[in-house]
Amino acid sequence: MSESEQQRQSRHEAASAAALEARKQSGVPLDQPFDCLLTSVEENFDLAIVIAEIGDQIAGCLARRGDLNIVLIAAGDAAVRRRFTLAHELGHYQLGHGPSIDTTATLNDQSDPEESAANRFAAEFIAPQQAVECFVESLDDQSPTLELVCRVSNHFAISAWSARIRLETSGIIEDPKLIRRLDKEVAGGEQKACYERLALADRDDLCALQAPQLPRLAAAVSESAFADFVGGTISAQQLALAVGASPAEVDELLGGSVG
Ligand SMILES: [Zn+2]
């Protein structure tokens, strides 16, 4: 469904406002990053969070089973990606979008009103404008380089790509030529050497849990039959049950990839 630029703008503003409300609810001051996003979300919202193998192409999903609202996050994704997916699913939940399944494609879909609203929510929730400005101002060197992108990425525990976009949407880096250069550097993986040179390590939080500690189940989930559900790879039918869609719909959405 297409919408006018004005509708898009007001939808983005509403998503940002909802994210700031949710930040208030999370108790983390607006100018601070989350120590552990997963803990903050689970403690302050009616959501049980699960990190598990959920099929090759699925990044995350928001499901309801009985009284439980559950966010599933792909174990196969890197921690920075899992954090963004978690905030994106929280966005769907807070914006009243109902159950959803996200693939890498839907997470990048800027033309779908609900997906782009959930992304706007996620960016503002993890890295509020005020926090980004405050952090950049605290740096001795504020030049718009890959180093700045890496420092912002590390501070908020988001990917270099998300940090680059956030610096643009915050109005801190606006020059299109500069943006193209940074995109090329990030696409070429140059941030890895930059993190090393600056001795910046990713956050050791619950979104960073690795294989021996996975699947990660919320306490409320581990006591339910849902634990079995996420114990192995989810089938289209099980996933459909959780999100209230038919197996055929799920299969179609995932391009027939889930067995
Ligand atoms: Zn989504």
Boltz pocket constraint, residues with backbone or C-beta under 6 A from the ligand:
constraints:
  - pocket:
      binder: B
      contacts: [[A, 88], [A, 92], [A, 100], [A, 101], [A, 102], [A, 106], [A, 107], [A, 114], [A, 115], [A, 118]]
      max_distance: 6.0
